[in-house]
Amino acid sequence: MKLYYRPGACSQASHIVFHETGLEFDSEKVDTGRGTTESGRAFLNINPKGQVPVLELDDGQFLTEGSVIVQYLADQVPDSGLLPAAGTLERVRIQEWLSFVGSELHKPFDALFNPAVPAEYKIIAKEILARKFAFLDAHLGDNDYLAGDSFSVADPYPFVVLSWTQYQDIDLKEYKNISAYIARVATRPCVQEALKAEGLV
């Protein structure tokens, strides 16, 4: 399998899960601005959406959408403990969190990173994020990880999205539980491996 990624982007979550599962994989960096991969391939031929991550399977098929990819990877190594069995409420809870991160945390950051978005709306986006951070902080007051006491595929995605606050002048110090959560996830050896692979540490 091969992971197409951009350093620091949401594809980092898939990168982390690869390391957590121990699955063998290749990776290729993508310049989404130029639309090319590190080897010079036209990225739109790989993913017409123009977004990372993309997982190229061994049979040549492509899988997109990070929340789907991390679940697919975890299912390849069911003993990893990263994802409960299909059909259980525990698995649905993880999917619930992945959906929350994608729609409620990730999307406002899209506006903040887009230079074409008016400054007035960026203020609104930060206000929206503040409300979501307050909710998340309260949840993490009773839980070490998003889905309970154990690290799962629900955790790499918010870890990555929350890291973007440093680029948008958003201070997380008042959210003590979120700050502790970020530090907790960051100490995992496989997380550090992924960060090093992307040249971020």
Protein Blocks (a to p, Z undefined) as FASTA:
>chain_A
ZZdddehiaklmmmmmmmmnopacddddddfknopafkopafklmmmnopacddddfkop
acehjklmmmmmmmmmmmnopaccehiaklmmmmmmmmmmmmmmmmmmmmmmmmkbcfkl
mmmmmmmmmmmmmmmmmmmmmofbfnljbdcfklmmmmmmmmmmmmnopafklmmmlmmm
mmmmmmpmklmmmmmmnopZZ
